[in-house]
Structure formats: C-alpha cells, structure tokens
Amino acid sequence: MRHWCVSALLCCLAAFAPPAAAAALRIAMAADVGSMDPHFANISPNVVVSSHVFETLTTVDADARLMPGLAESWRAVGPTTWEFKLREGVRFHDGTELTADDVLYSLDRPATIKNTPGGFTTFTKPIVRKEAVDRYTVRLHTAAPYAMVPYDLVSVFIVSRRAAEGATSRDFDDGRAMVGTGPYRFVRFNRGESVELVRNEDYWGRKPQWERVSLRIIPSDPARIAALLAGDVDMIENVPPADAARLERDPRFRVERKVSWRTIFLVLDQDRERSPFVDAGGRPNPLRDARVRLALSKAIDRKAICDKLMDGFALPTANIVAPPVFGHAPALEAEAYDPAAAKALLAEAGYGDGFALTLHGPNNRYINDELIVQAVAQMWARIGLRTAVQTMPVNVYFPKARARSFSVGLLGWGSFSGDLALRSLVMSENAAAGTGVWNWGRYSNPEVDELVRNAFAALDPAVRESLTREATIRAMRETAIIPLYHQIASWALRRDLRYVARTDEFTLAFDVHKEEAP
C-alpha cells in the first residue's frame, strides 16, 4: 500500500506540472546501446531504450510485481491456454490501431532474428500456437501446463506489423521501423553517444512530464559523475560506489538506491575437453570437474569484494536471484573464503600444481566490472593458478561470450523469479524449448531441468517456489555457475527531481518527476 501511495502521489505531481517547467530531461546511461531493434538482444541497455518507445502485454512495477500493460486482463481458459484482452483504442505512433494481428506478429518475430548475442526466444518458445479470437483478444497455447506465460510476456515488445514486417535491425536503428505505442517517439540514435526521444502526445496512458528526453551513453564512471556535477545531465544511473557519499552530502543532488534483482557471477566452460583459454599441461579441461569449480569459488573473498571494491553496494551470495525475488533459496549461504580448502580440492582433483587460464569480462557494463575481474584473478593466483585477465567493451564482449570464445567470463543477470533465471542460465541448452539460451558454460543436469519444468507447470505459487528452490540448491551445489554478489542499484539526480528506485535497475524517463515549488 505504501508503494501504491507513492506512485499515486507521483502521478498527481506529473499531472499538474506546468509543461514549460519540464521541457527536457537528460539522463546519462552507464552502458552502451547496441541496437534499437526491440527483439535483437535481451540486454538491459537495449531493453531500457525500447521501453520508452515500445510496450509489452504485461509489465512490472518498481518492485517487480506483475501489472497490466497493453493487455488490460488475462486468464487461463484451460490447462494449456491463456487468453489476453487488449486495450481498445491504443494507437501506434503512425496512427494505426494496435490489434491482435500486431501481437501475433510480435510473438513470432524474435525467432527470425539472426546473429543475436542473446535473444528473446526464451520467452516465446513455450507458445506452440497463437490465435486471434477477435480484433482485441489473443489466445496463446502451450504444449503443457505452463504458469509463466503472463510473466514471459513482460519481456516481449509489441511492434507494428505494418512498420516492422520485412524490416532489418538497421531499419530500427535509422528510425524507419521505430513505430511503437509507448510514451515516447523515436527521434534519433547517435551510435555510441545518445538516443533522442520526444513525448508521444497521443499516448493512451498517463503522459510523461518531459517533452524531450536525451539518453546519453556515458560508460565511464568519472565522465558520468563529471557530467552530473557540471549540469550537463540531470540524472545518472549506476552511481560509482566511491562517489555516492559525496553526492549525498551535496545539497544539489539526491541518491536513490535499492537491492536489485541482478546477480553478478562467473560462467565456466564445463563441456569441452579442451577449453580455449585453459592450459592444464595436456590434461583435460579442469573446469569440467566439480571439485575444481568449487575450489575456484572457495578462493574468492566475496566480503572483501563487496566491502572494498563495491563500497557496500553489493551483497555476497550463493544464490542465482536476490533475497526479495521469488525463488531465492535461503538455505544457500555465500561460499566462505577458504584458500586452504581450495588448494586441497585442486590437489584432490589432480591439479595440485595448478593450471593457467584467462578470465574475461566487460569493462563498461556492470559497476566496477573490470576491477572485479582483476580482483578475482589475483585471488585465484593465491591458490596457484596462473591467471591472466582480458576485458573489453560490452558490445564486443557479449557476442564473443555467446560464441563461447572464452573459458571463464563475468556475467550479470536480473530476473523477477528464480525459475526464469534458471531457465536461461542453468537449464540444458535446447533451442527448440528455448532453454539454456545464456548457459554459455553448458552446465547440464537432467534432474535440475525436470525440477524447473515442474516449477513452470505448477499453478500453486508455494509449490512452484519450493521446486525452484530445490533446483537452485542442486545446481549451485554443483557450482553450475560461481555467484559473487547481488548488485545494489543506484541513481543520482538533481535535488528537485524524484525517481522511485526499481528492483529491475531500469532507468525510465517517464517515471522521473519534477517537484514544483509550493
């Protein structure tokens, strides 16, 4: 109720704000945007931009709770059939009306996208048949009982069939296909620099306060802080932890923060006998051995990383999702730092003399990502591993990681339920089923797969959560991945602005409001 009241108050402030006082908003984004195509890559910077121009059938609020979007209601009309009622009178930016045909096309389109570093088919594969009952009603059929359809559709943007059919990702980048129903219209994409938007004056919902929005791409932490201090931007995301206290003391600014749904972890190559960046002196890939993976986990001092490198903007973890998120397993505790036990495990596995490997990661995607990678490499060196580090911009890193060019890589993942995270990150790769899309290490356990499938079929939330927790515990105890910490999301903005911190870390201009003097 408290969150509802805050949202209601913000809506009222936006409704009565003088338009002239809210002409333009400038936001500094912390990561580069790779494409305007809303179905190209399921990575947060792209999704955030798409969320301004396009909408989804269902959506979530700041606390990741499911809400209506373009669908005003939905219901299960049978064990394998979901029905969605569309809002009537919603229009795309070109004036055409949203209909069931656009929805069916939008659910088919992700499967047609080629060369994506990580697409959206995870959310569409469970749907085996689609039908338009009438102009404003869609029925979606699954092969087996599947409770997650309304949750999956939070992630699939609805595009105009008229504008998008036959369009390439380049057609979205140059604006020709950027026709959505969202609160903002696309103006221009300056690659590597900014995305420019203008308010949709015919928007069906609550109109945003800002007439113009500039989403400026500033991956460098010092540059982002400097832009805020100089007044070149009004708001930044991913506040560098070392600067948060200084900004909170500055009367010109405020800092908002919240434990996010994002878990930062390491992916390890577990199925190839020879891994490209591992040299074990002619011996098989040691990362395939669960004892070696556990040794690597025990060699990491998570508390030091969270306290010193993240300045308290992180929580050590052994989980795949953060504590507030559905399916979090309280029984799992962060692996204790124990280099002696790590060395013993390596010796037991036959690698007492260590081996060489390269740890890869992005250098402009997550808070302090390059520092984290370097710190982990140093910790592994202490147990006898000859560890090198290579980092690169996220637009280079993700395609390489997706192509399995690395042996060990850093990744962050956010999800509003544990079973959804398991489906993408831990379930065995199965293109037909849409599972394991981001399981770059190729961990595979049929028992874990079955637990997650059963969780998806469970309409009782208590049963579903119990199965999700059991699957998580089994996978994490085999070190399917090496969880490091849950990230704390943060934003810094002008003192006269308000933004309700979001669990999903998204920075949405239409939820930023300017306070008016009494």
C-alpha positions, 0 to 999 in steps of 0.5 A: 500500500505504501508503494501504491501511495507513492506512485499515486502521489507521483502521478498527481505531481506529473499531472499538474506540472506546468509543461514549460517547467519540464521541457527536457530531461537528460539522463546519462546511461552507464552502458552502451546501446547496441541496437534499437531493434526491440527483439535483437538482444535481451540486454538491459541497455537495449531493453531500457531504450525500447521501453520508452518507445515500445510496450509489452502485454504485461509489465512490472512495477518498481518492485517487480510485481506483475501489472497490466500493460497493453493487455488490460486482463488475462486468464487461463481458459484451460490447462494449456491456454491463456487468453489476453484482452487488449486495450481498445483504442491504443494507437501506434505512433503512425496512427494505426490501431494496435490489434491482435494481428500486431501481437501475433506478429510480435510473438513470432518475430524474435525467432527470425532474428539472426546473429543475436548475442542473446535473444528473446526466444526464451520467452516465446518458445513455450507458445506452440500456437497463437490465435486471434479470437477477435480484433482485441483478444489473443489466445496463446497455447502451450504444449503443457501446463505452463504458469509463466506465460503472463510473466514471459510476456513482460519481456516481449515488445509489441511492434507494428506489423505494418512498420516492422514486417520485412524490416532489418535491425538497421531499419530500427536503428535509422528510425524507419521501423521505430513505430511503437505505442509507448510514451515516447517517439523515436527521434534519433540514435547517435551510435555510441553517444545518445538516443533522442526521444520526444513525448508521444502526445497521443499516448493512451496512458498517463503522459510523461512530464518531459517533452524531450528526453536525451539518453546519453551513453556515458560508460565511464564512471568519472565522465558520468559523475563529471557530467552530473556535477557540471549540469550537463545531465540531470540524472545518472544511473549506476552511481560509482560506489566511491562517489555516492557519499559525496553526492549525498552530502551535496545539497544539489543532488539526491541518491536513490538506491535499492537491492536489485534483482541482478546477480553478478557471477562467473560462467565456466566452460564445463563441456569441452575437453579442451577449453580455449583459454585453459592450459592444464599441461595436456590434461583435460579441461579442469573446469569440467570437474566439480571439485575444481569449480568449487575450489575456484569459488572457495578462493574468492573473498566475496566480503572483501569484494563487496566491502572494498571494491563495491563500497557496500553496494553489493551483497555476497551470495550463493544464490542465482536471484536476490533475497526479495525475488521469488525463488531465492533459496535461503538455505544457500549461504555465500561460499566462505573464503577458504584458500586452504580448502581450495588448494586441497580440492585442486590437489584432490582433483589432480591439479595440485600444481595448478593450471593457467587460464584467462578470465574475461569480462566487460569493462563498461557494463556492470559497476566496477566490472573490470576491477572485479575481474582483476580482483578475482584473478589475483585471488585465484593466483593465491591458490596457484593458478596462473591467471591472466585477465582480458576485458573489453567493451560490452558490445564486443564482449557479449557476442564473443561470450555467446560464441563461447570464445572464452573459458571463464567470463563475468556475467550479470543477470536480473530476473523477477523469479528464480525459475526464469533465471534458471531457465536461461542460465542453468537449464540444458541448452535446447533451442527448440524449448528455448532453454539454456539460451545464456548457459554459455558454460553448458552446465547440464543436469537432467534432474535440475531441468525436470525440477524447473519444468515442474516449477513452470507447470505448477499453478500453486505459487508455494509449490512452484517456489519450493521446486525452484528452490530445490533446483537452485540448491542442486545446481549451485551445489554443483557450482553450475555457475560461481555467484559473487554478489547481488548488485545494489542499484543506484541513481543520482539526480538533481535535488528537485527531481524524484525517481522511485528506485526499481528492483529491475535497475531500469532507468525510465524517463517517464517515471522521473518527476519534477517537484514544483515549488509550493 
